[in-house]
């Protein structure tokens, strides 16, 4: 295992210390778990279908009824 040094904002550090005390876990343990969860989430690829139906219309959601019921 390697050691890393990070700088935390005061509030984040206080919240981390408080959570460690409440849960009886070490700060190292909490940081390791948080990083593992974050990295696992980032590694998930976007579905290939994302953006496939992009219309380019910025107001599409507001105009659904109007657009659905217009005749060509």
C-alpha positions as CSV (number, residue, x, y, z in Angstrom):
1,X,0.0,0.0,0.0
2,X,1.2,3.5,-0.8
3,X,0.9,6.6,1.2
4,X,-0.6,9.8,-0.3
5,X,-0.9,13.2,1.2
6,X,-3.9,15.4,0.6
7,X,-5.0,18.8,1.8
8,X,-8.6,19.1,3.0
9,X,-10.8,22.1,3.6
10,X,-11.5,22.6,7.3
11,X,-15.1,21.7,7.1
12,X,-14.4,18.5,5.1
13,X,-11.8,17.5,7.6
14,X,-14.1,18.1,10.6
15,X,-16.9,16.1,8.9
16,X,-14.5,13.3,8.2
17,X,-13.2,13.2,11.8
18,X,-16.8,13.3,13.1
19,X,-17.8,10.4,10.8
20,X,-14.8,8.4,11.9
21,X,-15.7,8.9,15.5
22,X,-19.4,8.1,15.0
23,X,-18.7,4.9,13.0
24,X,-15.7,3.7,14.9
25,X,-13.7,3.5,11.7
26,X,-10.4,5.1,10.8
27,X,-10.1,8.2,8.6
28,X,-7.9,6.1,6.3
29,X,-10.6,3.5,6.0
30,X,-13.3,6.1,5.2
31,X,-11.1,7.9,2.6
32,X,-10.2,4.6,0.9
33,X,-13.9,3.5,0.7
34,X,-14.9,6.9,-0.7
35,X,-12.2,6.9,-3.3
36,X,-13.0,3.3,-4.4
37,X,-16.7,4.2,-4.8
38,X,-15.9,7.4,-6.7
39,X,-13.4,5.7,-9.1
40,X,-15.8,2.8,-9.7
41,X,-18.5,5.3,-10.6
42,X,-16.2,7.2,-13.0
43,X,-15.2,4.0,-14.8
44,X,-18.7,3.2,-16.0
45,X,-18.9,4.1,-19.7
46,X,-21.9,6.1,-20.9
47,X,-24.5,4.1,-22.8
48,X,-23.9,4.2,-26.6
49,X,-27.4,5.4,-27.0
50,X,-26.7,8.7,-25.1
51,X,-27.4,11.6,-27.4
52,X,-28.7,9.5,-30.3
53,X,-31.9,11.4,-30.4
54,X,-30.5,14.9,-29.9
55,X,-32.9,17.2,-31.7
56,X,-31.0,20.5,-31.2
57,X,-34.2,22.1,-29.9
58,X,-33.5,23.7,-26.5
59,X,-37.3,24.1,-25.7
60,X,-38.4,20.6,-26.7
61,X,-39.6,19.6,-23.2
62,X,-41.8,22.6,-22.9
63,X,-43.3,22.2,-26.3
64,X,-44.1,18.5,-26.3
65,X,-47.9,18.9,-26.6
66,X,-47.6,21.5,-29.3
67,X,-45.2,19.4,-31.3
68,X,-47.0,16.1,-30.9
69,X,-50.3,17.4,-32.1
70,X,-49.3,19.5,-35.1
71,X,-50.1,18.1,-38.5
72,X,-47.4,18.0,-41.2
